[in-house]
């Protein structure tokens, strides 16, 4: 399998009045074609920033300060001044005009909140038409609307509703519209940021099922960003766990749930309610994630870790092979 995406030492910093906060800290990972990677961790762990950094959508006062984002482009992209040759391309090297050609067409991003991402003044059909015309000025409005109708239909919304406006849709339907917009240009990689947050569990289950079907139909590779490990258990092939901007563990989903290696992953999974074990007491992770402006030395998790050793307070653990076929960043497995 080809890697569609290889991230190397990607680092994103935000400048604040109090100092520099490193929101994504030397993250490296590979994503194979047609797989779904779940990015998980507590709020503020850097998972959404990492997703936006892949799209080069980190806005001021944030900026990518280091690293490579290698994306595999299958076919040459021809444009008057901004052509991109096929092959592995470092997205950090592309101009903003070239990135604009890639966004939506090669890599699409579904943002967290559909109500604020959709323009209340535009009909759903207008959203689709504008998106398609931005990439193909020749496309006729009728053809764009027909394509929009087909996409809505495959997401369980009547094609007739292209005429309607965002406020006429329920939360679940708006989320489906966002998914349809994400797929409108047939991207290879779809990054979806908390796609089912704020939806009830029944609508959530329906949308996750539809996304899984569309992934097959569109031959998609996906990154699913969520704090909800239950969602990832159903949808992701692999899970990457982030803590304070760093990748602390990555492994195939089934083995990660079976035998998590990193103490933070273990604590996260322990804090998920299990309906099959009602007698199990819910646990929580003591303390809070550190302040990113004044982060502790060594392993960022050490102030909360029950297995902390002296070395953990001084040396940053590197990501190395784990016994479950993934990678883990913890001194417990490297002997310091
Ligand atoms: Fe805990 Fe040390 Fe491992 Fe960090 S490196 S998770 S502090 S054992």
Boltz pocket constraint, residues with backbone or C-beta under 6 A from the ligand:
constraints:
  - pocket:
      binder: B
      contacts: [[A, 262], [A, 263], [A, 264], [A, 299], [A, 300], [A, 301], [A, 302], [A, 305], [A, 306], [A, 307], [A, 308], [A, 309], [A, 312], [A, 317], [A, 329], [A, 330], [A, 331], [A, 332]]
      max_distance: 6.0
